[in-house]
């Protein structure tokens, strides 16, 4: 387990009921959950989004993936890892969408008011590409950054900059995924012409950055 995850775990070790919102195959969540069980903590994990909500006079109840009804007042710590608070409403009516967003924001506020880590509203509003653009506008040094979606431009970028190396990375946070019989990691990859030649002519828009060599102090 990495140092950051150890620190996150320490924050919630002294809490009784822990609610985790994540995705089903997120390997990092599995590791933290195993440690919490090891320390005898009661953990409820919800994958993707809260399936059902019940608003009572003095409390709000949420339904776990196992179908268990949990009191919001009984949750002592909340870890937002990934996912949505509530399942998005598939509707064209703006009024209904607005009502949904208000309810989601309210539940998010109540959960984030508890001891824990991760901020849902910040995660939903954070855009790595916008952050990079703002940093550049304000004179901060950032790696040369490109958003490309085709092999031709990517090959040209590499061939025209032989003295530089380029990497591709997720636009969202890097993740580990666990499946039934294996696990996989999405991480930063160094690009070269051989790798790019094996790509299709057109692919999803991807974040490409010049590789920066860390300077030792």
C-alpha positions in Angstrom: 0.0 0.0 0.0 1.3 3.4 -0.9 2.2 6.1 1.6 -0.8 8.3 0.7 -3.3 5.4 1.2 -1.7 4.6 4.5 -2.2 8.1 5.6 -5.8 8.0 4.4 -6.3 4.8 6.4 -4.9 6.2 9.6 -7.5 9.1 9.4 -10.4 6.7 9.7 -9.0 3.9 11.9 -10.6 5.3 15.1 -14.0 5.5 13.5 -16.7 2.9 14.0 -19.0 3.0 11.0 -17.3 3.8 7.7 -19.1 4.4 4.5 -17.1 4.1 1.2 -18.4 5.2 -2.1 -16.3 3.8 -5.0 -16.4 1.6 -8.1 -16.8 -2.1 -8.1 -13.4 -3.0 -9.6 -11.3 -0.4 -7.9 -8.3 -2.3 -6.5 -7.1 0.5 -4.1 -10.5 0.5 -2.4 -10.3 -3.2 -2.0 -6.9 -2.8 -0.2 -8.1 -0.2 2.2 -11.3 -2.1 2.9 -9.2 -5.2 3.8 -7.2 -3.2 6.2 -10.3 -1.8 7.9 -11.7 -5.3 8.3 -8.4 -6.3 9.8 -8.7 -3.6 12.4 -12.3 -4.7 13.2 -14.1 -1.7 11.7 -17.6 -1.9 10.4 -17.5 -0.9 6.7 -20.3 -0.4 4.2 -19.2 0.0 0.6 -21.5 1.3 -2.1 -20.3 1.0 -5.7 -21.1 3.5 -8.5 -23.9 5.4 -6.6 -26.4 5.2 -3.8 -29.2 2.9 -5.1 -32.0 4.1 -2.9 -32.7 6.9 -0.4 -35.5 7.2 2.2 -36.1 10.6 3.7 -37.6 10.3 7.2 -38.7 12.9 9.8 -35.4 12.8 11.7 -33.0 10.9 9.5 -32.1 9.8 6.0 -31.6 6.2 5.2 -29.5 4.9 2.3 -29.5 1.4 0.9 -26.2 -0.5 0.6 -25.4 -2.8 -2.3 -26.3 -5.7 -0.1 -29.8 -4.2 0.4 -29.1 -3.1 4.0 -30.8 0.1 5.2 -28.3 2.4 6.8 -29.0 5.5 8.9 -27.1 8.6 7.7 -26.8 9.7 11.3 -25.2 6.4 12.1 -22.3 6.9 9.7 -19.3 8.3 11.5 -16.9 8.5 8.6 -17.2 8.8 4.8 -14.6 8.1 2.2 -15.4 9.4 -1.3 -13.2 7.5 -3.7 -15.2 7.4 -6.9 -18.7 7.3 -8.4 -21.8 9.4 -8.0 -23.8 10.2 -4.9 -27.1 9.4 -6.6 -27.8 7.8 -9.9 -28.2 10.6 -12.6 -31.7 11.1 -13.8 -32.2 10.4 -17.5 -34.6 13.2 -18.3 -34.8 16.2 -20.7 -36.7 18.3 -18.2 -34.4 20.9 -16.7 -36.6 21.4 -13.7 -36.3 17.7 -12.8 -32.5 17.8 -13.3 -32.2 20.8 -11.1 -34.3 19.1 -8.3 -32.0 16.1 -8.6 -28.8 18.2 -8.4 -30.1 19.9 -5.3 -30.8 16.6 -3.6 -27.5 15.2 -4.6 -25.7 18.3 -3.4 -27.5 18.1 0.0 -26.6 14.4 0.6 -23.0 15.2 -0.5 -22.9 18.0 2.1 -24.2 15.8 4.9 -21.7 13.1 4.1 -18.7 15.4 3.7 -19.6 17.1 7.1 -18.5 13.8 8.7 -14.9 12.8 9.5 -13.3 11.4 6.4 -11.4 12.0 3.2 -12.4 12.9 -0.4 -14.7 15.7 -1.5 -17.4 14.7 -4.0 -18.3 18.2 -5.1 -14.6 19.1 -5.7 -14.1 15.8 -7.6 -17.1 16.5 -9.8 -15.9 20.0 -10.7 -12.2 19.3 -11.0 -11.0 19.2 -14.6 -7.3 18.4 -15.1 -7.2 20.1 -18.5 -8.7 23.3 -17.1 -6.3 23.3 -14.2 -3.3 23.0 -16.6 -4.7 25.9 -18.7 -5.2 28.1 -15.7 -1.7 27.3 -14.4 -0.2 28.2 -17.8 -2.2 31.5 -18.0 -0.8 32.5 -14.6 2.8 32.0 -15.5 3.4 28.6 -13.8 5.7 26.1 -15.5 3.8 23.1 -16.9 4.9 20.4 -19.3 4.2 21.0 -23.0 0.7 19.6 -23.2 -1.4 18.3 -26.2 -4.8 16.7 -26.6 -4.6 14.4 -29.6 -7.0 11.9 -31.2 -5.2 10.6 -34.2 -2.0 8.7 -35.0 -0.7 11.0 -37.7 -0.4 14.1 -35.4 1.0 12.0 -32.6 3.7 10.5 -34.9 4.6 13.9 -36.2 4.9 15.3 -32.7 7.3 12.5 -31.7 9.4 12.6 -35.0 9.7 16.4 -34.9 11.0 16.4 -31.3 13.7 13.8 -31.3 15.4 15.4 -28.3 12.3 15.1 -26.2 10.2 12.2 -24.8 6.4 12.2 -24.4 4.0 10.4 -22.1 0.3 9.7 -22.2 -1.8 9.7 -19.0 -5.4 9.6 -17.8 -7.3 12.8 -17.8 -8.9 11.5 -14.6 -7.0 10.1 -11.7 -4.9 7.0 -12.3 -6.7 3.8 -11.1 -6.2 0.2 -10.3 -8.8 -2.3 -11.3 -9.4 -5.8 -9.9 -11.3 -8.4 -11.9 -12.3 -12.0 -11.0 -8.9 -13.6 -11.9 -6.6 -10.7 -12.4 -5.9 -7.0 -11.8 -4.7 -4.2 -14.0 -3.2 -0.7 -13.5 -3.8 2.4 -15.6 -0.7 4.5 -15.3 1.5 7.0 -17.2 3.1 5.5 -20.3 6.2 6.7 -22.2 5.4 6.9 -26.0 7.6 6.0 -28.9 7.1 5.6 -32.6 6.8 1.8 -32.4 4.0 2.0 -29.8 2.2 4.7 -31.8 2.4 2.7 -35.1 0.3 0.0 -33.5 -2.5 2.4 -32.6 -5.6 2.8 -34.8 -5.7 5.9 -37.1 -8.4 7.5 -34.9 -8.7 7.1 -31.1 -10.3 8.8 -28.1 -8.9 12.2 -27.3 -5.9 11.6 -25.1 -3.7 13.7 -22.9 -0.1 13.9 -24.2 2.7 15.7 -22.2 6.4 16.2 -22.5 8.2 13.9 -20.1 9.9 16.0 -17.3 12.9 14.5 -15.6 12.7 15.1 -11.9 15.5 17.3 -10.5 17.3 15.9 -7.5 17.9 18.5 -4.7 
